[in-house]
Every structure is written in C-alpha cells, then in structure tokens.
Amino acid sequence: MPSPSAARLTIDLDALAHNYAVLRDLAPGAQPAPVVKADGYGLGAVPVARRLWAEGARAFFVARLSEGEALRLGLGSERPATIYVLDGLTAQTGPRLAAAGLTPVLASLSQVEAAARGFGGPVALQVDTGMNRQGLTDREARDLAATPPLGLHVEMLMSHLGSATDPADPRSAAQLERFASLRPLFPQARASFAASAGIALDHVYHFDIVRPGISLFGGGPEERPDPRFRAVATFEAPILYVRQVEAGAMIGYGSTTLMPATGAVAVVAAGYADGLIRGAMGRSHAWFAGARRRVLIITMDLIAIEIGDAPAAPGDMVELLGPNMLIDDLAASAGTVAHECLVRLGGRAERVYLGEA
C-alpha cells in the first residue's frame, strides 16, 4: 500500500496513442519505430510498447542490451517486434543479442568486425553525417560497401540529426545531403534519419523508418509546447503542511530564498529525490487551485510553493507536471530538455496507468 504522502506518477496511455497517431500521420509512408529507451523515457517501456503495438507499431529502439532483453520478455512471443539496440554489439554481447532476437545498431568498424565474426542476424548500420557523436565516417562507410564482410546483413542504414529542433538551422540540410549520398551504397537496406524533431521538420527527412521519441510523451519537436501533442505523464504530490510566512522571512536552507510577500506557503511531499531539478528553484511553477504557483524551494524530499489566498489543506494534490504544467515549460525553467525531466521522475512515486496497455 502506498504511503499517503507518496507522489503519484500517472501515465495516460490514451494520450500516448494520440501522439503516436499524430507522428504517424506526419510521416505517411514511413514505418514508425518508437524509441522506448531509458524505460520508456521513465514511464515504463513494457506498458508503453504494448500499447504502441496495439496501435500498429512493429519495431522499437532501445539503448542498452539489458533494455532490449527486458522489452522482448515484456512483449512476449505474441508481439514479435523488431527491437533495435543502439549500443550495438561486441564479441561479448553478440550471443545475448542473438538469443533475444535483437538487432544491433553498429556504429564503428570494431562493431562491424565483431558482427561479421559470427553474429549471424540482421544488423543496422549507423553513419555519421555531421553530429560527430557516433557512426561510421563517410570513408569507412564507402570502404565497407566496397568490400562487405561475409555474413554481414545490413538491414537498415541510419543517421541522426543534430539540429532538427531549429527548422532554420542549415546543419540539417547539410546532414541530409550527406545521408542521401551514402544511402545508395547499401541498396538493400531501409533508411532511417528522423526522430521526433526530424519528423516534424519536413517530409524529405522521413525515408523508410522514423524514430519518434520525446513527442510520443508530450514534448514538442521544437523544444517548446506544441498543441498537437498531449501530456502523457502527470506528476503530482500531496501537501503536507500549510504555513503563513511573513514578507522577507527566509525559507529553506541558506539565506538566499526570502518570502516575497506575506502569505501562505504549501510544503509539498516531493523533491529532487523524486526527480525534480533543484536548479529550477525560483523559476519553475506548480499548478494548484486552478492557477500556476511559484516554486520557492526544492530540497531532497520537499518543495515549498506560494499559494496566496487559495484554500489548501494537507493531502491536497499539487500538479508538478501534466496538462497544466507542460514538460517543455518545466524543462525551460530548469535549463534542460524535456527528455531529462521525464527520465528523472517516478523513482519512488506511486505509478498509475490510464487506458489499456
């Protein structure tokens, strides 16, 4: 039984399905392969993937081998999805990848060599088109295509956009040109280039497979709220105490946070141990009694918010993330991205799913 002071993370699978449909319709003709790494962005990879399977998804991306194994087990034999593992393959991990029927994404020549030495299954090949993070260089890809190792079956060629959240950034077009020049080297492979931001950018980035990620979970593809997408996660916590605090009084640790005006403060049972970002203190907001309320302090287990003259009592729930407190707004207040805000949440929160998984 959860504690009465526990925070609550509600995952709306119907909102997830809505967002999947929006992204699918933005890329007609391309197969959506949802990204469910980091435990489905912190929301539960298995229930998320099961619902997306019901909506028509037949392929998924994870980061770690262990994530792929857990997802394969969670989907079961009745959902024989293709599961791509972005970490790729080594000589040590090859047997586990094969046993779980996972498809590694190879991003270096050493991984290519390890796969050719006996993996046996299909692989995806990642090429670097200008992000300079991972992937074969232009020369490495051309050399590989000229003399492909025996036993290497490249099922998909992919790359990743570095600046797609800004439609005006010329880097995306330059990356597209490089990717288009490499694609003919592997004529039997399907092509994948666009994640959420690339899907929304333009149809020329879609190719055969798109990889929706953050926008599945409510984040705007340009890192700002987008009305096309619904909030999937709602994070709430109960009020523990309501205090009257005088103007100028110190609140919390140190002497940096002062009460701006005499009024009521609600102390809420959530903090950075629950995934809230302490750096957002003083800049973020919560939703309570029909209005945005400034977050004054964020400590390990508690936050304090200004509530003015709103009626409040212990046990009343405060929305820290959700339809009234959008994930992109929360990220902006913390100086980060929606992805980080989501994956931090819910470590000790009661988890509730709405809709069929």
Secondary structure, 3 states (H helix, E strand, C coil): CCCCCCCEEEEEHHHHHHHHHHHHHHCCCCEECCECHHHHHCCCHHHHHHHHHHCCCCEEEECCHHHHHHHHHHHCCCCCCEEEECCCCCCCCHHHHHHCCCEEEECCHHHHHHHHCCCCCEEEEEECCCCCCCCECHHHHHHHHHCCCCCCEEEEEECCCCCCCCCCCCHHHHHHHHHHHHHHHCCCCEEEEEEHHHHHHCHHHCCCEEECCHHHHCCCCCCCCCCCCCCCEEEEEEEEEEEEECCCCECCCCCCCECCCCEEEEEECCCHHHCCCHHHCCCCEEEECCEEEEEEEECCCCEEEEEECCCCCCCCEEEEECCCCCHHHHHHHHCCCHHHHHHHCCCCCEEEEECCC
